[in-house]
Each structure stands twice: as C-alpha cells, then as structure tokens.
Amino acid sequence: MNESALERVLIVGVELPNDDIDIDTSMDELQELVKAAGGLVISRVIQRKEGIHPGHFIGKGKAEEIRYYCDEFDITTVVFNDELSGAQLRNLEKLIDKKIIDRTNLILDIFANRAKSSEGKLQVKLAQLKYRLPRLIGYSDYLSRTGGGIGTRGPGEQKLETDRRHILREIGNIEKQLREVEQVRNVKRKQREESSLPIVALVGYTNAGKSTLLNKLIEFNDEGIEKKEVYVEDMLFATLDTSLRRSKLPNGQPFLITDTVGFVSKLPTRLIEAFKGTLEEVKYADLLLHVVDASTTNLDIQIKTTLDILKDLKVLDKPMIFVFNKMDKVDIQDLEYDHKLVDNKIFISAKNGVQIKELMNLIEDLLPQQYRSVDLLIPYDRQNIVNYFMNNYEVSRMEYKEEGTEITLVINHIDYEKYKEFIK
C-alpha cells in the first residue's frame, strides 16, 4: 500500500526501573505490530518514570507535548506500549485530541483482521468484547470519529454503544458457540488419537518461521498425498488459525504436525484465554518444536515468553526441540541467549532448507513412541486390518499369498502389541 494512504501513528512507551524487557526492543516490536495493523509509524516517544500516572499513564506534561507533536506532523493515531484503563483512555483522548490505542487493543485489532476460520473470528470477537466492556465510556469519543482504522475493527461501533446487558448477552452467545466448536474439536482429536499417529506441535514467537518450517516438513510426506502448504508472510501474526498436516519420519513412520498461533511479549491475557481451546491442542502433542527467530536481538524475550505460556498450559514436561530458525541471516557465533533455558537444539534455515533432514532425524529420536519394522500376514477375512495399516502407516511391501495379505511396515509399540498375532 502507498505510504501516503496509511494511518499515521506515533508510538509511546514508558520505561520503568524494574522492566524485564528492554524498552527499545519492546518499542521495535510495537512498531512491527503497527505495521501489521496497516499503520505507518512516524516517530516514537519514550518516557522514563518511577511509576505509572493513574490518570494519564504518562505525565500530563508529556501528553501535552504529544498533542503538539501530532498536530505538527499530521499524526492521527497514538499507540501506547501497555494496556490502558478506561479512565486513562478517556483522559488521553481529551488531552491529545487524537485516537488513542493501547498495545492490547492493537493486537486484538490485528487478530480481528487476520482470523479466517469461524472459530478464530469468534475467539477474537469474544476477547474484544471482554476488553472493551469496561472501557465503553472511554471509547465513545474516538469511535464516533469518521474513517475507522486501527482499533475499530471487530464488533463494530453500534454494538459497543449499546448497553452492557446487550454486550453481556452477546458474550454469552459467543461462549456457547465456542463450546459447540470445542465438542467438534474433541471428536476430531479422539479420531487422531485412535489413529495412533504421533503428533508434533510447532510453538514459538510470531514470525519466527513456524509456517515456513511446517511447509518444509510436509515435503517428506508420502508421494501421492496432497502437500497443502500453509500461508507464509514476513509479518507478525500472518497466520492465526491452527493447521494440521501429515509428514513422514526417515524410518517411514507417518506423523502429524500441528501449528499454533504465534506468541508475542505482553500478549493480552484475554487473548490467551480466548484461544485457550486452540492452544490446548499442544497438550495432546508427543513432541514440541519451539521455533526461535535467530536473526533477532531479543532471543531471550522470545524464548522466555514462549516458555511462560507453555508453563501456563502445563506442557513443559513434554519433549522439546529448540529450533533456531533463519540462520541464513545470522552467524552462529553471534547468537546470544540464556543457555540454561535451552536443552535439545538445532540451527536451521527453513527458507533455504538447511538442516531440515537433520531436524527430521532429531524428531525421530525424541518422539516418545517406539517403532519397529515387522512382516505381517493378514487373513483375507480380516482385510479391515490391512486397510487400517494402509491409512495410518507407510507400507513398504505388499504381496497376496494363499493364506492372506503379506505386508511389511514400521509400526508403533501400541499396534505391535495389538496385532502381534499376525507377525510372521
């Protein structure tokens, strides 16, 4: 899009004495979020303070400076790097006389614009309504402005200007619909569990390259099976909806790969809660691939943010491979990260296909299920068993004998015990 057509944005951050995240790194990320939302960052303002101002978040004098700055550079929107209360939104709106957005609303706005599935749209809408409900008064001014833009997508102005009871009813309806969706997901999950195929889940920061890696891993799929790639773009939160694809280990064993929504520092709690059903798919994975963008300077932030969310989901006990991606952009000698946080690791370039085969070997080694190669002779009156193996495994040999169908394949220990009577 032509820059002249983009919403002109000023980003504002406050640096506090005990911040865990470097303010410049956090502001760089905020700038990328604005870009993902369709805005153009004209400049940034950082104020160093001992504490947050309860009425204006920043100092009142700094807010007045921002007003003059916006008028001088024709800035229409001010985005704050933290979540603002309803009173702070309202006070800043009156003082600066521009549209005020906080980091939480910005991320929710991006999700509203990117969600494609019906479940994803419901999850985002639920999070937006819960966020905006206590801030209706603070929103009344800038929602009435013409032009819409960043922070106004989603539920819509009219719904937000109705009474709280109507919004609460809408929240109830959405939660009911999501419960119905969850029942469908549980049925599909049960079907996957019955297939006995191991599941590998991709987790990590947004734009770390999870989708690109998924597309590389499915290239090892069986010939003749459609390799449906997922959407890839060099942008924060390019994809939101969970993807499930099939691939094949070096030993011939098929497995499933599931992608998850990317994480980001200060990810809104409401969003984690709204996507909890989707994120909990990670609980049913046999192995986690923690994808890290090695080309960024905030490796520890990426790693810690992801580990904190995985801890909340109670899945840190699962086997995990730290996949340092985008090594085509950085020298391994220049990587700086907390080695105490990282156990099994590999350095790859999903874009260029570097070390992908080595990653597949590592996946095979760390998957908890054990497999063995067997020759089976299945009687002709039990051909449903042959169909099961054909649908769930890579059958390397099949011959029709007088006694039945003879097949050679690699199976997991569960099916080995279940069908060992047919082993030759």
C-alpha positions in Angstrom: 0.0 0.0 0.0 1.2 3.6 -0.7 2.6 5.1 2.4 0.5 8.2 1.9 -2.6 6.1 2.3 -1.5 4.6 5.6 -2.7 5.7 9.0 0.0 7.9 10.5 1.0 6.7 14.0 3.0 7.9 17.0 4.1 5.1 19.4 4.6 5.8 23.1 6.3 3.8 25.7 7.2 4.1 29.4 10.4 2.7 30.8 10.1 1.7 34.5 13.1 0.8 36.8 12.3 -2.9 37.1 11.2 -3.7 33.5 12.1 -7.2 32.3 12.1 -6.2 28.6 14.5 -3.6 27.1 12.3 -0.6 26.2 13.9 -0.1 22.7 13.4 -3.8 21.9 9.8 -3.6 23.1 9.1 -0.4 21.0 10.7 -2.0 17.9 8.2 -4.9 18.4 5.3 -2.4 18.8 6.3 -0.7 15.6 6.1 -4.0 13.8 2.7 -4.6 15.3 1.5 -1.2 14.0 2.9 -2.2 10.6 0.9 -5.5 10.8 -2.2 -3.5 11.6 -1.8 -1.3 8.5 -0.3 1.8 10.1 2.8 3.8 9.5 4.9 4.8 12.5 6.1 8.4 12.0 8.0 8.6 15.3 8.2 7.3 18.9 8.2 8.8 22.3 9.8 7.1 25.4 9.3 8.5 28.9 11.4 7.2 31.8 9.4 7.2 35.0 9.4 5.7 38.5 5.8 4.7 38.2 2.6 4.9 36.1 0.5 8.1 36.3 -3.0 6.8 37.3 -4.9 9.4 35.3 -2.8 9.7 32.1 -0.4 6.7 32.2 2.3 9.2 31.2 2.9 12.6 32.7 0.4 15.2 31.9 3.1 17.5 30.5 4.4 14.7 28.2 0.8 14.2 27.0 0.6 17.9 26.1 3.9 17.6 24.2 2.5 14.7 22.2 -0.5 16.7 21.3 1.6 19.4 19.7 3.8 16.8 18.1 0.8 15.1 16.5 -0.5 18.4 15.1 2.9 19.3 13.7 3.4 16.0 11.9 -0.2 15.3 10.9 -0.4 12.2 13.2 -3.9 10.8 13.6 -3.3 7.9 16.0 -1.3 7.4 19.2 -0.4 3.8 20.2 0.7 3.1 23.8 3.0 0.1 24.5 1.0 -1.0 27.5 -2.6 -1.6 28.4 -4.6 1.5 29.4 -7.5 1.7 31.8 -10.8 3.3 30.6 -10.1 6.4 32.6 -6.6 6.7 31.1 -8.0 6.3 27.6 -10.6 8.9 28.2 -8.2 11.4 29.7 -5.6 11.0 27.0 -8.3 11.3 24.3 -9.4 14.6 25.7 -5.9 16.0 26.2 -4.3 14.8 23.0 -7.4 15.0 20.8 -6.3 12.1 18.7 -7.3 8.4 18.5 -5.7 6.6 21.4 -4.9 2.9 21.1 -3.1 0.6 23.6 -1.0 -2.4 22.9 -3.7 -4.9 23.8 -6.3 -3.3 21.5 -3.7 -3.1 18.7 -3.1 -6.9 19.0 -6.8 -7.6 19.2 -7.3 -5.5 16.1 -4.7 -7.4 14.1 -6.3 -10.7 15.2 -9.7 -9.4 14.1 -8.3 -8.6 10.7 -6.4 -11.9 10.3 -8.8 -14.5 11.7 -10.2 -16.6 8.8 -11.9 -19.6 10.4 -15.3 -19.2 12.1 -13.8 -20.3 15.4 -10.9 -17.8 15.1 -13.4 -15.0 14.5 -15.5 -16.0 17.4 -12.4 -16.2 19.7 -11.2 -12.7 18.7 -14.6 -11.2 19.0 -15.0 -12.6 22.5 -11.7 -11.2 23.5 -12.5 -7.8 22.1 -15.9 -7.5 23.8 -14.4 -8.5 27.2 -11.7 -5.9 26.7 -14.0 -3.1 25.6 -16.8 -3.7 28.0 -15.3 -1.8 31.0 -14.0 0.9 28.6 -17.2 1.8 26.8 -17.1 5.4 28.1 -13.5 5.9 27.1 -14.3 4.6 23.6 -17.3 6.8 22.9 -15.3 9.7 21.6 -12.9 8.2 19.1 -15.4 5.5 17.9 -17.6 8.4 16.7 -14.8 9.7 14.5 -15.2 9.1 10.8 -12.7 6.9 9.0 -12.5 3.9 11.4 -9.0 2.4 11.0 -6.7 0.7 13.5 -8.5 -0.3 16.7 -12.0 0.0 15.3 -12.3 -3.4 13.6 -14.3 -6.3 15.1 -17.6 -6.0 16.9 -18.4 -2.6 15.4 -19.4 0.8 16.8 -23.1 0.3 17.1 -22.8 -2.9 19.3 -20.2 -1.2 21.5 -22.5 1.8 22.1 -25.4 -0.3 23.3 -26.0 -1.1 26.9 -23.8 -3.5 28.9 -26.6 -6.1 29.2 -26.7 -6.5 25.4 -22.9 -7.0 25.3 -23.0 -9.5 28.1 -25.7 -11.4 26.2 -23.5 -11.4 23.1 -20.6 -12.7 25.2 -22.8 -15.5 26.4 -23.9 -16.4 22.9 -20.3 -16.5 21.6 -19.1 -18.6 24.6 -22.0 -21.1 23.8 -20.9 -21.3 20.1 -17.3 -21.8 21.1 -18.4 -24.7 23.4 -20.1 -26.3 20.5 -16.9 -25.8 18.3 -14.9 -27.4 21.1 -17.1 -30.5 21.1 -16.4 -30.9 17.4 -12.6 -30.4 18.0 -12.8 -33.1 20.8 -14.3 -35.6 18.3 -11.5 -34.9 15.7 -8.9 -35.1 18.4 -10.2 -38.5 19.5 -10.1 -39.7 15.9 -6.4 -38.6 15.7 -5.6 -40.4 18.9 -7.2 -43.6 17.6 -5.1 -43.4 14.5 -2.0 -43.9 16.8 -0.1 -41.3 14.7 2.4 -39.3 16.8 1.8 -35.5 16.9 4.5 -32.8 16.7 3.4 -29.3 17.6 5.1 -26.1 16.4 5.2 -23.4 19.0 7.0 -20.1 19.3 7.1 -16.4 18.8 5.1 -14.8 16.0 7.1 -14.5 12.7 9.7 -17.0 13.9 9.1 -19.0 10.8 6.7 -21.8 12.0 4.6 -21.8 8.9 7.7 -21.9 6.6 9.1 -24.8 8.7 5.8 -26.6 8.5 5.8 -26.3 4.7 9.3 -27.8 4.6 8.4 -30.7 6.9 5.5 -31.8 4.8 7.8 -32.2 1.8 8.7 -35.5 3.4 5.1 -36.7 3.1 4.1 -39.8 1.1 4.1 -39.4 -2.6 0.6 -39.1 -4.0 -0.7 -37.3 -0.8 -1.5 -33.7 -1.4 1.0 -31.4 0.3 -1.2 -28.5 1.2 1.1 -25.6 2.2 0.1 -23.0 4.8 0.2 -19.3 4.2 3.5 -17.6 4.8 4.4 -13.9 5.0 7.2 -11.9 6.7 4.9 -10.2 9.2 3.7 -10.5 12.8 0.7 -12.8 13.1 0.5 -13.5 9.4 -1.5 -16.7 10.3 -3.8 -17.3 13.3 -5.7 -20.5 12.5 -4.3 -23.8 13.6 -3.1 -26.0 10.8 -2.7 -29.8 10.8 -0.6 -31.6 8.2 0.9 -35.0 7.7 4.5 -35.9 7.1 6.8 -38.9 7.3 9.8 -39.8 9.5 13.0 -41.1 8.0 12.1 -44.6 9.2 8.9 -44.4 7.1 6.5 -43.7 10.0 3.9 -41.1 9.3 3.2 -38.4 11.8 1.1 -35.3 12.2 2.3 -31.7 12.5 0.1 -29.0 14.1 0.8 -25.3 14.1 -0.3 -22.8 16.7 -0.9 -19.1 17.0 2.3 -17.2 17.4 3.2 -15.5 20.7 4.4 -12.0 21.5 5.6 -10.3 24.6 2.8 -8.7 26.7 0.3 -11.0 24.8 -3.1 -9.9 26.2 -4.4 -12.3 28.9 -7.8 -12.1 27.3 -6.4 -13.4 24.0 -4.7 -16.3 25.7 -8.0 -17.1 27.5 -9.9 -16.8 24.2 -7.6 -19.1 22.3 -7.1 -21.5 25.2 -9.1 -24.2 23.4 -6.9 -24.0 20.4 -3.7 -23.7 22.3 -4.6 -26.7 24.4 -4.1 -28.8 21.3 -0.4 -28.6 22.4 -1.3 -30.7 25.4 -2.0 -33.7 23.1 1.3 -33.4 21.2 4.0 -36.0 21.7 6.8 -33.5 20.9 7.1 -29.7 20.8 9.2 -27.8 18.3 10.0 -24.5 19.9 10.8 -22.3 16.9 13.0 -19.2 17.6 13.9 -16.4 15.2 17.7 -16.5 15.5 18.0 -13.3 13.5 16.5 -11.0 16.2 18.3 -9.4 19.1 15.7 -10.4 21.6 16.3 -14.2 21.7 15.8 -14.4 25.5 12.5 -12.5 25.3 11.2 -14.9 22.6 12.3 -18.0 24.5 11.0 -16.8 27.9 7.7 -15.6 26.6 7.0 -18.9 24.9 8.1 -20.9 27.9 5.9 -18.9 30.2 2.9 -19.6 28.1 3.7 -23.3 27.8 4.1 -23.3 31.6 0.6 -21.9 31.9 -0.6 -24.6 29.6 1.2 -27.2 31.8 3.1 -28.8 28.9 6.7 -28.1 29.9 7.2 -31.8 30.8 6.9 -32.8 27.1 10.0 -33.5 25.0 11.0 -30.2 23.2 13.5 -29.3 20.5 14.6 -25.7 20.3 14.7 -24.9 16.6 16.8 -21.8 15.9 15.5 -20.7 12.5 16.6 -18.0 10.0 20.3 -19.0 10.3 20.7 -17.7 6.8 20.5 -14.2 8.3 23.0 -14.6 11.2 26.3 -16.1 12.2 26.0 -18.8 14.8 28.9 -17.2 16.7 26.8 -14.1 17.2 23.9 -15.8 18.9 23.4 -14.6 22.5 20.8 -16.4 24.6 20.5 -17.9 28.1 21.9 -21.4 27.5 20.3 -22.6 30.8 16.9 -22.3 29.1 17.8 -24.4 26.1 18.3 -28.2 26.0 17.9 -30.1 22.7 18.6 -27.6 19.9 19.3 -27.4 16.2 20.2 -24.5 14.0 18.3 -24.4 10.6 17.1 -22.2 7.8 13.6 -23.3 6.9 13.5 -20.9 4.0 16.7 -22.4 2.4 16.1 -26.0 3.6 19.3 -26.1 5.6 19.5 -28.8 8.3 15.9 -29.9 7.7 16.8 -33.6 7.2 18.9 -33.4 10.4 15.8 -32.0 12.2 13.7 -34.9 11.0 16.3 -37.3 12.4 16.1 -35.5 15.7 12.3 -35.6 15.7 12.5 -39.4 15.1 15.0 -39.8 18.0 12.9 -37.8 20.5 9.4 -38.9 19.8 8.4 -41.0 22.8 6.7 -43.7 20.9 9.0 -46.6 19.8 8.6 -48.2 16.3 9.8 -51.5 14.8 9.8 -53.0 11.4 7.5 -56.1 11.0 6.2 -58.5 8.4 2.6 -59.3 8.9 0.3 -61.9 7.3 -3.3 -60.8 7.5 -6.0 -63.4 6.7 -8.4 -62.4 3.9 -11.3 -62.3 6.3 -9.5 -59.6 8.3 -8.8 -57.1 5.5 -10.1 -54.3 7.6 -6.7 -54.5 9.4 -4.9 -54.1 6.1 -7.0 -51.0 5.4 -6.1 -49.6 8.8 -2.3 -50.0 8.2 -2.7 -48.6 4.7 -4.4 -45.5 6.1 -2.0 -44.9 9.0 1.4 -46.2 8.0 3.9 -46.3 5.2 3.5 -49.9 3.8 6.8 -50.7 2.1 5.8 -54.1 0.7 2.5 -55.9 0.0 2.1 -59.3 -1.5 -1.0 -61.5 -1.9 -0.3 -65.1 -0.6 -2.6 -68.1 -0.4 -3.1 -67.6 3.3 -3.7 -63.8 3.1 -2.1 -60.4 2.5 1.5 -60.1 3.5 2.8 -56.6 4.3 6.0 -55.1 5.6 5.9 -51.8 7.5 7.1 -49.9 10.6 4.5 -49.7 13.4 4.4 -48.2 16.9 4.5 -50.3 20.1 0.8 -49.9 20.7 -0.2 -51.5 17.3 2.7 -54.0 17.7 1.1 -55.4 20.9 -2.4 -55.2 19.3 -1.6 -57.1 16.1 1.4 -59.2 17.1 -0.6 -62.5 16.4 -0.2 -61.7 12.7 3.6 -61.2 12.8 5.4 -63.8 10.7 
